[in-house]
Amino acid sequence: MRWKLLAGIVAMLLVATMPAGVMGAGEISRDTKNLSCTILLEKPRIEDKGKYVLVDLKGSTDEETAFYMETGKPIIPVVAKTFFFPIGTKINRVNVNIERKCYTLEKKIEPSPKPVVLLPNVPVEPEAKPDPSVYNSDSLYPEKPYKIRYGAGIKDGEHVLIVNIKCYAQYSPARDIIYIPERVDISIDYSLPEKPLFSGGGADLLIITHEKFKPYLQPLVEHKNKLGIRTLIKTVQEIYEEYPIGCMGTKRIVKDKNETEIPIPRDKPEQIKYAIKDAIERYGIKYVLIFGGRKGQTLDWWVPDRKSLNVAESPAEFHCDPGYSCDLYFADIYRTTKSGRLYFDDWDTNENGIVDDWFYMAEDWDNPDYYPDVYVGRIPVRTEWEAKIAVDKIIKYENDGGAWFKKAVMVSGDTFPPARGASKPVYEGERECDVAAGYLEKAGFEVEKLYTSKGNFNSYEDVMRAIGNGVGFVYTAGHGNPALWGNFLPMARTEDEFVLGHTVFDIWRYSNDHYAFIVIGGCHNSQFNISGQYFIDYLITGNMSKHVRLSEHYPYCDGYWWLLDRDGGAIGSIGNTGLGYGYIDEHSTEGLGGWLEPRFFHAYAIQGKHRAGEAWAQAITDYINIIGGVWSDQVDRKTIEELVLLGDPSIKLGG
C-alpha cells in the first residue's frame, strides 16, 4: 500500500516546496519524470552601513534567503531552494539557469564578521577586517553562481532524497559591481525507484537503554502504545551481542533486501547506530529515545555518546573541546548520491579510522551527510530514581496538557557588551529572543520578554516569577556553562555586570507542577557527559584539573537538571554540549546559534512540527539547507553537531 502511494508522496513533497502565490513561485509544471520551477526575485535592498553597504534579498522572494559569510570576505545574499523525493529516487539531470541584473555599488560590500565564542576574556574585533585577496580582486566572488547538494533525510516521517540548490549573487570588489539573480529556472529530471527501499511498519519509537532501566520503562511503553505510538525497547546488551565489534576497515554484506555494504562496527556507538539502521528497515521506526548516560558519577556509560573530533577554533587556554558529545551522529544514518544509491553513513568519509574528525588547519576531514534520518532525543539517566522521574513526567505531561501552555517567556540581555569587546548598543541575545517570540506569537502564544535592557531581568527571581504559573516554552539566549546561565546588562563595562538567570541550584525552585520546554543558548549548558568524579579526583589529589575549572565536576548539566525536577522544571531541553558561537551586533541572527536556536520555534510554530524531535531535526535540516557551510566551515559544523535534545523525541509539545 505504501508503495502505491509513492508517486503521490513525491507529488505532495514537491508541492510542499512550492510557495503559495505568484511571486517567487512562477509557472510550475511536473510529471512523473520531470519537475520544473521558476523563482522570481524583486529588486534587492541595498542598505548604507556607513563605510560599507549590505545587499539583502530578504522580502524579494517567497523562497528562503540568507547570507553567505566567510570571515573577512564580502557578505553575499543567497536564495535557497530545496526539493524532496522518495528515498531511492535517481536524479538524472539538474539544470539551473539564472538571469541576473548588474548593479554598480558606490561603496564596498560589508565584510563578513568572525564567529565569536561565547566565553569571557576572548578578544572580539568590533569591526570585521576585509580580506585583501578578495577585495583587491576583480574576479567574481563567489566563483560559482550556484551549488547543488544531495542528501538523505526525513520529512513528515518519510525518508527522502534531498536536492538543495543555493543561488548566489556574485560580486567583483575591484569593479564595484554585483550580479543579482532576478529569475531562476530549475529543471530536474528524475526516475522513481522500482520498489520501495523500506517496507517495515511495525513500530514508531525505539528506546535504547541499559537492561538496568528496562523495568522502569515498561509503564512508558504501555502509555505510548495507548497513544498510538508503537514502541520497542532494545537494550545495549542485546545490541552488543547482535552487532559484534570487528576489525576496523573490514567490510561485510548485510543480508537484507538491499544487500547494503557496510563495515563491521568499530566501537559501541557504531554498534548502536547499526541497531537504529536495522530498526528503520525492519520496523519503520521514526523516533529514537536514548535512555541512559554516565554510570552514576563515574566516567563509564550506561549508553555511550559519540564524541566529535571537529576541533573548531577556540581559545587555546580553555581546551574545552574537542570531544564534545554529538547525538546527531545517531540520527544521521544514511548518505546518498544523485544516483539514488543509499549508504550507511559511518561519519568516516576519509577512511582514516577516526570518526567525525576535522583537526584544526587539516587539509582532509570527514564529510558526513548530517541530515537527520530519525528523530533522536536522549534522557541521560544515571540512577533508578532519575529513570522513574523521567517516565512519570512524560506520562503526566502527555495525559494532562494545560491551558498555561500557550504562554512563553524569553530571557536575555546584551551578549557582547563592551566587557566582551563590542562597542555598539546592540543586544544580540534580545534580538534572537525577538525572532523566536515573533514565530510563537504567530501561533497564538502570549509572550513575556525579560530583558536586561527593559529592566525586568535582574536575577533568577524574575525568571521564577515569570514561569511560576506555567508556560509552554522558555528561551534563554546568552552565556553559560554546565552549571549556570545568564547574560549582561546593556553596554556592560565589566564582567561583574552579569545577571544570573539560573544555576543548577535554582532549578528546584521551579516546582509549579507545570513542565515547560526550554531552549538554552550558551556554552556547555547541555553537556550531559560531565561527572562528579572530577570533583572527587580534585579532593583526593588537590589538582584542579580543567574539568573543575570548566564546571564539569557537577553531577548533572544545566539542561538535564531541568528534567530532574519532579514537580516542575522542564519536560525537555535543547542546548549545546560544547562551546557556543555567535556573531556580534546586527548579524547575530544571521547564522550560528543565533539563527539555529530560534529556528526550533519556527519549526514548531510556523512549520507545524509539534513533536520535540521533529522540531529539533527540522531546525538542523533547515540550517543545512539555508545557511549551509557545515561541510566547509568548522564552526558552522559544530553549531549543528553540538545541539542536543534532552528529552523524549516523540513527545507532543503541549500534551
N, C-alpha and C positions, 0 to 999 in steps of 0.2 A: 504493500500500500504506500509506504514511504517513497519507494522508487517511482510509482505512478505520479506522485506529486512533485517529483524533482523538477520537471520543466516549469511547473507553476511556481516552485520556490525560487528558481533563478529569476523568473519574471518579477516576483514580488520583491526580491532583494535588490534587483536593479532599479525597480521603480522607487524603492526606498532611498536610493542615492540621488534621485532627481528632485530638486526643489519645486514647490508649487509656484505657480505664477509664470509670467513670461520672462521677466528679467533674470538672466543667469541660466535659464533653462533652454530657451531656444526650441528648435524643432528636434523632437526625439522620435526615432524610428528603430524598431528592433524585430528580429525574428529569432528562430532557434539557432542561427549561426552568426548573427551579426548584431552588434549594439552600436548605435551612433548617438553622439551627444554634442550639443553646441553650448558653449558658455559665452555669454555676452558680458562685457565689463564697461561700466561708465568711466568718465574721466576720473583719474586719481586725485587724491587730496595732497597738495604739496604744502607742508607746514614749515613756516620760517622758525628756526630754532636759534636765531641769533647768528652764531658763527657758521652754522650748517643749516641744511634743510632735511626734512624727513618726508619721504614719498610713501603714501599709505593707500592701500586698496580697500580698506575696510569700508563697507557701505556701497562699494561699486558693483557688487555682485551678491547673489544669494549663496554662493559657494563659500566654503571655509577659506579664510585668508590668514596669513601670518607674516612673520619676518624671518628671513634667512640671515642668521647672525653668526659670524666668526670674529673672534676678538680682534679689534683694530681694523677690520675690513668693513666696507660700506654696508649699512642696513638695507637689505633688498626685500621689497614686497613679493609675496608668493601667494598664488591661488592653488588650493589643493582639491583634487577630485579623487574619490575612492569608489571602486566598483567591487561587488561581491558576487561570486559564482559558487555553485555547489562544489565541494571538495572533489578533486579528481578531474575537473574541467581542464581541457587543454587550450591554452591561448595560442592561436596560430599567428596572429598579427595584431599589433597595436600601432595605429597611425595617429600622430598628433600634429596638427597643423595650427600654427599660431600667426594671427595677423596682429601686427604691432604698430604703435604710433611713436614717433620720436619726439621727445621733449628736450629743450635746451634749458639747463638749470643755471641760475645766477650764482649759486653757491654749491660747495661740495656737499655730498650726502653725508649725514652724520655717521661716524664710525661706530661699530658695534661695541657695547660695553663688555668688560671681562666678568665672567661669573665670580661671585664673591662667596666664600664660605661663611656660614653663619657662626663665627667664632669671635671671641674677644681678641684684642691686640693683633688683629690681622690688617696689614696696610691696605687701604682702599684708595684707588685713584678716582677722584670725583669726576674727572673728565677723561673719556676714552681717547687714547692716542692713535691717530691714523697710521696704518701700515703703509710705509712708503713704497713697498713693492707693488701695491695695488693702486694707491692714489697718484703715483707718478707715471702710471701706465695708461696708454690709450687703448689697450685691449679691453674686450668686454668681460665684465665680472657679474655673475659667474660665467664660466666659459660656455656652458651648455644651457639652452633655453628651457629645458625640462628634464626631469628624471622619472623613470618608471621603476617601481619596486613590486616584487611579488612576495606574498606570504601566505601562511596557513593560520587561520584564526577561527573565532566563533562569533556568530551573530544571531541573536534571538534564539540561542540554544542549538543552532545548526552549524555544522562545520563547513567552513567556506574557504575558497581561494580568494585572496585579496589582491587586487590590482590598484596600486596607489600611484597617482600621477601628480607631480608638483611642477607647476609652470612658473618660471621666474621672470621678473623684469631683468634687463641686462644693462649695465652701467659702464660707461667709459669715462673714468675720472679726469683724465688729461684733456679730453674733448668736451667735458661738461655736458654730455648728452646721455639720456636714458631711454631705452626702448621698453614701452609698457604694453602688455597684451591688451588688445581690445576685443578680440574674438578668438576662441579656442575651439577647434573642431576635433573631436576624438572619435575614432572608429576602432572597434575591437571585433576581430573575427575569432570565434571560439567553437569548440566541439565539446559537448557534454559527454561524460563518461558512459560507457556502455552498460555498466551496472554500478550500483551504489558501493562505495568503499566500506561504509559501516552500515550494518543492519541490526545491531543489538538495540534492545529497547526495554530491558528488564529492570532498570534502576535509574534513579536520578542523582542520588547523593552517595558518595563513597566516603566513609570515615576511616582514616588510617590512624591507628593508635597502638599502644603497648598493651599486651594482654592484662597487665595490672589494672588498666582503666576500663576494660571491656564491660564488667558488670555494672559500672556506673553509667554506661551509655545505653543500656537496654531501654530505660524509660524514654530516652530521646528518640531511639529508633521507633518505638511504638507510637510516640507522638507524631513524628514526621510521617510515618505511614498513614496515620489517620488524616493528616492534612493532604494526602495525595502525593507526597514526596517520597518515592520508594527509596529506601535506604539500606545500604550494606555496610558491614564493618569488616575490615581486614586488619589483622594485627601485623606488626613489623616482624614478629616471629614467623608468621606464615609467609610473609614476603621474602624474608631472607632465605627460607628453605626452598621456596618455589623458584627464586631467581638467584642462583648461587653466583658468587663473585668469581671471575676467571682472570686470565692474564690480559692485561691491557693491550689493545690492538687486535686481539683475536676477534674474528667475525663468526657469526652464526646466522642461519636462516630460521626465522620464526615460522613454525608450522601453522600458519593461518592462511586464510584465503588470499591474502595479499603477497605472501612469500616475501615479506619485507626483510631486507638485510640490515641487521643492527649488530653492534658489538656486544659481547658479553659484559655484564655490569662490572664496573671497576671499583665501586665502593657502595656504601649503604644508601646515600642519597640517590644514586643511579638505580639501585635495586627498586627503590620506592617509585621512581619515575617510570620504570618499566611496568610496575603494577598498575599505575594510573593509565598508562597506554592500553594495557590489555583490558582494563575495566571499561574504557571508552569503546573498544572494539567488540567486546563480548556483551556488555550490558547497556551501553549507550549513556553512561553517566555524564552529567554536566557539571556537578559541583563536587569539590573535594575539600573535606574538613580534616586538616592535620591536627590531631588531638594529642598533644604532648610536646614537652620542651625539655629543659635540663632535668636531670635526676636530682630533685631537691636542690640543695645549694652546693652541688658539685659541678665539675666540668664535663660530666658524662651526660648522655642524652637518652630519653625515652624514645623520642622520634627526632632524628637529626635534622639539622639545617644544611643548606648548601651555601658555602661561603664564596662570594665573588672575589676574584683576584683582579678586578678592574681598579688599578691604582690611579684614581683621578687626583689631580693636583690638590694638595692641601699643605698647610704649614708644616715644615719638617719637624718642628719641636713637638708637634702633637702626635704624629704617627697613629692617629685614631683608626684609620683604615689603611690597608686592605683587610680583607677577611670579614667584611660585613655580610650579614645574613641576607639571603635573596630567595624568597619563596616564589618569585616569578619563575624561577627555574622549574618548579613543579607544575606550573600552569602552561608553559610553552613546550608542548610535547612534540610537535611536528614542524618541519620546514618543507617547502615545496619550491618548484620552479614553474615556469610558464608551460612546461610540458605536461603538467598535471601529476607528475610522479611525486609521491609522498615519502618523506624520510623521517626517521626518528631523529630528533634534534638533541644531540648529546652535549651541546654547547662546547665542543672541542673541534671547531671547523679547521683550525690549523694543524690538527692531528699531532700535537706535541705531547699529548698525555696529560695536559693540565686543563682543567675545566674552567671556562669563562675567564681567561687571562687576557689582560691588556696592561702590561707593565709600563710605567711612565717612560715616555720617549721611545717606546718599542716601535719597530717597523712592521711587525707582524702580530696580529692579535685575532682572537676568536670573534666571529660574527654570527651570533645566534639569530634565529628568526624573530624572537621576542614577542610576537603576538600571542596572547593567551589563547589556549585551546580548551581549557576548562576554567571554571570559576573557583579560585582557591582562597581559603582562609585558614588561619591557624589559631587555635586556643592552646597556648604553650603551658599546659598544666604540669605541675611538678609533684603534686601530692593528691591523695584521695579527696581531701576536703575541697581543694580547688575544683576537682572534677565535678563534685556534687553541686557546688555553687554555679558553675558554668551551665550544667544541664538544667538545673532548676530555673535559672534566669531565662534561658531560651524558651522553655515551655511556658513560663508565666508571661513573657513578652508576647509570644505568638497567640496566646489564649485571650489576653486581656485587651490589648490595644489601649487607646486612651485619647480623649479629646485634646489633651495637652500636646499631642504630637505635632500639631500644625504650628508650633512655635519654634523659633530658632534663636540662638544667641551667637553673635560674632564678638570676639575679644581680640584686641590688638593695640598696636602703638606704632612708634617710629623705629622700624627695623634697622635702618642705617642712619643714625644721627651723627652729628659731628664727633661724638665719642668713638664712633666706628669709622671715621674718616670722610663721611659725606658732608656736603655743605648746603644742599637745598632743603627748604621746608617741605619735603615730600615724604609722606608717611607710608612706606611701602606696605607694611602689614595691613594697614587700614584700607588701602586700595585693593588688596587681594580679598579682604573680607567684603568690601563693597561689591565686587564681582560675584562672589558666592551668594550674597544677600539678594542681588538682583535676580539670579536664577530662581531662588526659593520664593521670592515674592511673586514671580510669575505663576508659580504653582499654588498660590494662595496662602503662603506662610506669613505669619506675623513675626517680624524680625526685630530683635533688640540689639543695638550696637553699643558695646562697651569699649570705648576708645580712650586712650590717654589724652588725645587732642580734645576730646569732649569733656574731660574732667570727671568722667563717670567710671573709669577703671583706675583704681588706686591701690587695690590689694585683692587678695583671694576672696575677701568677704563680699566684694562687689559681684564676683562671679558666682559665689554661692547663693547670693540673694536672687540673681537673675534666673538661675536654673532651679531654684528651690521648689517651685510649684510644678515642675515638669516641663521639659522641652523635647522636641524630636531630634534636633541637631545642635551641636556646638562646634564652632570652628575657631581655633586659636592659631593665629599666624604670628610668628615671632622667633624667639630663641629658646633653646632648651638643652637638656642633657637627659640621661636616663632617669633622673630623679626630680626634675622640675621643668616648668615652662614659665615664660614671661616676655615682656617687651619694654621698650624705653619710653620715657616721657618725650614729648615733642622737642626736637633740637637739643637733646641731652648732650651736655658737655663732658660728663664723666660717667664711668661705669656704675657709680652709686645711684644714678638716676634711672635705675632699672626697677620695674614694677613686677613683682612675683604674682603670677596668676594662680598658680597652684604648685605644691610639691607633693611627693608621694604620701606625705603625712597628712595632707589636707583632704585627700580624696575620700577618706572615710567619713568626712563631714557631710557629703552629699547623699545622705540616706533619706531620700524622699519617696522611696518605693516606686519611682519612675526611672526608666532607663533611657538615657539619651544615646545617640550615636555621635562620637566625637572625632573630628579630623584635627590632627595636631601638626602644625607646621614648625619645624625647627630641627636641631641636630639630635639624633640618637634617642628621641623620645620613645620609639618603639623597638629599641634594641633588646629583644627578648632573650639574647644569649648571655646576659650579664649573670653574675653569680656571687653569692655571699662568700664563696670560697676565697675570693681575692682578699676580702677583709680578714678572714681567718689567717691567711698567709701573712698578712701585714702584722697582725697581732703576734704571730709566732716569730717572725724574722725581724720586725721593725723596719723592713724595707718598704717604702711607699712606692709601689710599682705604678706604671702608667694607668693600670686598671683602676686603682684607687683614686689617682688624680683626676681621672675622667669620669668618676662616679659610676664605674662599672662594678662596684662592690656591693651594691644594694641587692636585696633579694629578688625584686621584680622591677621591671622598667615601668615608666610612667604610663605608656599606652596599655599595658596589660593590667596594671593596678586598677584602672578604671573598671575592668571587668570583674575584679575580685570583690568589689563592694556588694555584699549580698543584698542589701536593702536599697540600693541606689546606684550611683556611678553611671556606667555605660553598658549597653548591650554589645557594643563593638567599637573598635577604633581603627583609624588609619594614621600612619606616621612613618617616619624614616628610621631604618635600622642603622644608618651611618650618618655622616656629616650632611647637613642640608646646604643647599646653594641657592643663591638668588641674584637678581640684577638690582642695582641701586636706582633710585629716583623713578622717573616716569616709565622705565622699561621693566619695572618689577613684575608686571603681569604678562609679559611677552614670552616667557619661557621659564624653564626650570621649575622649582617648587611653586613659584607664584602663579604659574599657569596650570600646573598639574593638580594641585590641591583643590582650587575652585572647580576644576573640570569634573571632579567627583559629584559635585552638586548639580552641574549641568547634566551629567549622565542621569542622575535621579530625577530632577525636576523638569528638564526640557526633553530628554530622550526617553523618559519613562522607564528607566532601569531601576525598579523598586526593590530588588533583592541586593543585599550588600555586595556579594561577589560580582554580580553583573555590573554594578556601578563602578566598582574598583577596576574590573577588566576593561570596561568601556573607556574609562579615563586614560588608562595606559595605551589602549589601541588608538585613541584619538591623538595622544601625544605623538605616537609614531607616525600617524598619517598626516598630521597637520604641522606640527613643529619639526619633526624629523631629527636628524643629527645623531641618532643613537648608534649608528654604525661608523661614524666619523669623529665623534666628539665624546671624550671620556666623561665629562660632567653631564651631558645630556643622557648618556647611557646610565650613569649612576642614578640619575633622577628617577628613572622608571624601575631600576633594579631594586632600589632600597625601599620603595614604597610598599609597605606590607599591610594586609588586612588582618587584624587580630579579632577574630570572631567567626561566627557561623556564616559561610558564604551564601547559604540558601535561605537565610532569614529574610522575611519580607519586612522592610523598614516601615514601621507604623503598626506592625502586627497584622 
